[in-house]
Amino acid sequence: MFRRLLLALVLVLGPAAVPARAAAEFPFRDPALPLAQRIGDLLGRLTLAEKISWLHQYQPAVPRLGIGSFKTGTEALHGVAWSTDIDAGGAVRTAAGTVFPQAVGLASTWDPALIKRVGAVVGTEARGYNAENPRVWGLQLWAPVVNLLRDPRWGRNEEGYSEDPLLTGAISTAYGTGITGDDPDHLRAAPVLKHFMANNNEVNRTTTNSSLPARVLKEYEEPAFRTAIAAGAATGVMTAYNVVNGRPATVTDLNASVRTWTSRDLFNVTDAHAPNNLVDSQRYYPTLAQADAATLKAGVDSFTTDDANSARTVTAVTDALAQGLITEADVDTAIRHILSIRFRLGEFDPGGGPYGGITKAVVDSPAHRALNRETAGKATVLLKNSGLLPLAPSRKVAVIGPLGDTLYTDWYGGSLPYRVTALDGIRERATATATEGVDRVAFKQVGSGGYVTATGTTDADTVGTAAALTPAAQWDLTDWGEGVVTLRNAANGRYLGWNWAPFITRDEQPNGWFVQQQFKLEPAGDGSFLIRYAGYEVTQPWFWLPETYVQVDADGKLSVGAKATAARFTKEVVTDGVASAVAAAKAADVAVVVVGSMPFINGREDHDRTSTKLAEGQEALVKAVRAANPKTVVVLQNSYPATVDWLQEHVPAILWTTHAGAETGHALADVLYGDVNPAGRLTQTWHRAGAALPPITDYDIIKTGSTYLYYTGSPLYAFGHGLSYTTFGYQGLKVTPKGAGYEISVKVTNTGSRAGDEVVQLYTHQQRSRVKQPVKQLRGFQRVTLAPGASTTVRFTVARADLALWDVTRNRFVTETATHDVLVGSSSAAIRQRATVNVPGESIPHRDLTRPTRASDFDDYAGIELVDESKPSGTAVGATTGEWIAFKGADLRGPASATVGVSSVAGGSIQVRVGSPTGRVIGTIPVPATGDVYSWTSASAALTRTSGVHDVYLTVTGDLRVRTLTLN
């Protein structure tokens, strides 16, 4: 009690009065002083209450020191986004600057120099918005997303870069370097990497455990983040929502990982609401005081929670101090990290430092528009071309498809200041006709005969039924796949959506957290249909309506209710979309069909995809157009790999682009007509129809054979795939020892008649190893530009250390003595030159299990899950009956007994076997009940004497946790 009272007095009274001199004279405002001295001076002037208040995302002003407020977290994934402002007249203003291609599109350029320029624009425009309103647009930018795209079904696939850690690291470093600027001491803006780490599923995303064996953690997950941090291209990380090896990422120790990768201070943050999840969905701590204390101890500096209301965080941290869970020194550590970035942003320098003069005038400048067009063009991937592309300008073109004359924004994209659609871009070059190829329909209620009819575009204009088949009663129906459709009103151009009680036509595109503009049509069995509302909240356990079928109330208005009371409708086709598309295609020289995804519907934050198929209705449209006009180009505009086997077999030309921002149409036309020779390359494997994917929550890419690194099947399009309008030859691959590594050179020649870019890709494969090796692994890449007939020599440097693997027997990276294949080509499947090199290194010795061995350092396993040894630290193996772990190549000539460190609520046993999980039993260890998973004990048993080197298996009976194994 005395401690709590004392703390309360300090919080209220604060330190001694501020000296009576101008705030500008404080030493912390002197840029000539060393940074550490300035931070120390300011830190010493803050009260404990002020310091605690700065641990929340919205850091309040300190007027007595002349310090303004500071807000973390401006979204900037592919341009400044999301935040809104209210102008003097009360109007809402949303960021409407340069919206570049989605992140997966940025990476498809394979051009770090270009992406650095993109990052510079994003950082500059962030400064422009910040100059207008720093309360809304802060200079700590939550971007880029570095999570590896190991599964194409991830709902947030559009936010990441690649399934490969080297490519992801290179692009994130380029983007972050552009944002930070080139000043050695100051930041243009402060990029924060999202989401640390192993965050690739949205289903149950706060409670699922990403179980990462040691090699997956060290060789795959960590390198993607480490590259940008080590290069100084990021100023912190955002912790992820998920659980990693049994411990919520929010309290996974950043001091032992991320902070060791750089000598500079990092300003780390939580994801939104994640601190409260520790108490709520995750139930990892009983109180928020304990949760927040653990979060600080883990190396997180800022709590993103409860929006702008910091009271809950302040109370929890204050309670944690009073309870002795943390000390003021822990708070000071976090504040030093925060201040290190605020100082580098120039906040306390005269004029705001070297970037302080940037104003809102920079936003959406002509130069930024030009870079956006260039980027969208360079990001475009030519998947197939049988000679139809590039198009001749004189040809009459039919632009067909639901994405042909519209541009969609995504959850983390800004508003578009203008729009150039595919139709717009093509019309600048050719005579073009257009049709979406979607049905225009009317829904007539069975019995009453009333048509579903829009009444306006505001929240007050509720949708009901009316007798006449007016334009307001007609709806353009677009199929987005898996049965989901949208209905856009023919009269007002707005989408039908549920608004928690009434139905309205307010929105210009599907949007919002719940995406309330989604519907499914269910046959009623008599030729009529039921309309089921399919917004995302219907998948949430808290949603209060058991069924969400459209019904017509007594007043004629639409509402939702149970299936038993649902209205039945006949669907009248006013205009046949496919027939219109076929007519347009027949009347044109060339048909360009633009199909793909809607970013708010086909997977998004909190919602994974269950399929990568192109929507059935869209594929049917392509088939009909292809039959009507053999000269058909398909433009796939989506955010993830799609299953398009039929298109690849039958359509002469296919382009892929992401939702690429305001300049999408110009960029597509540039590529279609050959002004830009496409050189984008896929950053993910595109699988064939029927390819089996592991559960989305299984993160062990090695065991499951996932990504191009370990996949042994035949993909539809391989990692790195992309074609050109010209051809390239490769000659004279040389591998030359150089210092502690190798210089690899190859001559590349443009053997075609057009200038173009080639993305030269270097892969290696280790022929023999103690462990399962990747099929091939990217070691370098360069995008080069060559005129017809021109050649260049492309050089790569690979250090022997780059070829290392994580040795689980000794917990360090090891380069084995081995022969490596050196492979150079235009994709992972298009290898043009090969060589081999004998790499000196070491041989991993037989396991010495007489030394205490972490159970999590196994070589193989079945069914187990990696879990937390204790809440602060450590990883153990969680196993139930029949599951096992293996330790390969163990010398058993000496041990006579086995001891395990275990915990178990109810007890069980562990069999020690040799050779296989069903091999000879050489010992059985009884495991006593410890009563709690965090209560550990030692259990031992004698072993049958065994000579030689064997694979040792621990097979489990019961529900156990194992942290160590020692053979004595």
Secondary structure, 3 states (H helix, E strand, C coil): CHHHHHHHHHHHHCCCCCCCCCHHHCHHHCCCCCHHHHHHHHHHHCCHHHHHHCCECEECCEHHHCECCEECCEECCCCCECCEEECCCCCEEECCCCCCCCHHHHHCCCCHHHHHHHHHHHHHHHHHHHHHCCCCCCCEEEEEECCCCCCCCCCCHHHCCCCCHHHHHHHHHHHHHHHHCCCCCCCCCEEEEEEECCCCCCCCCCCCEECCCHHHHHHHHHHHHHHHHHCCCCCCEEECCCEECCEEHHHCCCCCCHHHHCCCCCCCECCCCHHHHCCCCCCCCCCHHHHHHHHHHCCCCEECCCCCCCHHHHHHHHHHHHCCCCCHHHHHHHHHHHHHHHHHCCCCCHHHCCCCCCCHHHCCCHHHHHHHHHHHHHHCEEEEECCCCCCCCCCCEEEECCCCCCCCCCCCCCCCCCCCCHHHHHHCCCCEEEECCCEEEEEEECCCCCEEECCCCCCCCECEEECCCCHHHCEEEEEEECCEEEEEECCCCCEEEECCCCEEEEECCCCCCCCCCCEEEEECCCCCEEEEECCHHHHCCCCCCCCCEEEECCCCEEEEECHHHCCCEEEEEEECHHHHHHHHHHCCCEEEEEEECCCCCCCECCECCCCCECCHHHHHHHHHHHHHCCCEEEEEECCCCCECHHHHHHCCEEEEECCCCCCHHHHHHHHHCCCCCCCCCCCCCECCCCCCCCCCCCCCHHHHCCHHHHCCCCCCECCCCCCCCCCEEEEEEEEEEECCEEEEEEEEEECCCCCEEEEEEEEEEECCCCCCCCCCEEEEEEEEEECCCCEEEEEEEEEHHHHCEEECCCCEEECECEEEEEEEECCCCCEEEEEEEEECCECCCCECCCCCEEHHHCCEEECCEEEECCCCCCEEEEEECCCEEEEEEEECCCCCEEEEEEECCCCEEEEEEECCCCCEEEEEEEECCCCCCCCCEEEEEECCCCCCEEEEEEEEEEEEEEEEEEEC
